[in-house]
Amino acid sequence: MKKNILVLLCLGIFLALPNLAVSDCKDFGRVTNWYVQDENTIIFYSQNIPVAEIVLQDCTVNSSSNIRFLKTYMCDNDSLLIDGEECAIMSLTSASSGSF
């Protein structure tokens, strides 16, 4: 009986909070450089190995932009600083979970 309740509780949490179940997170502590793919997309690298791709929600970025992390471990819906402006992350794709 307790096992069934636990399974139902976990299923309820999964259905109620789908972003937690499918959101991608990444530690950006070892990022050494980045490439601006387009005005909303940045690919981050550790040496010459891709780490993650971030798509910004309402900000634009260019190759000369100053990019700063607000924290080293980031997920979808976190923010980073682009040219001094806080920008929301619309999607974060880890290199280990998807191709970009």
Order of alpha helices (4+ residues) and beta strands (2+ residues): alpha-alpha-beta-beta-beta-beta-beta-beta-beta-beta
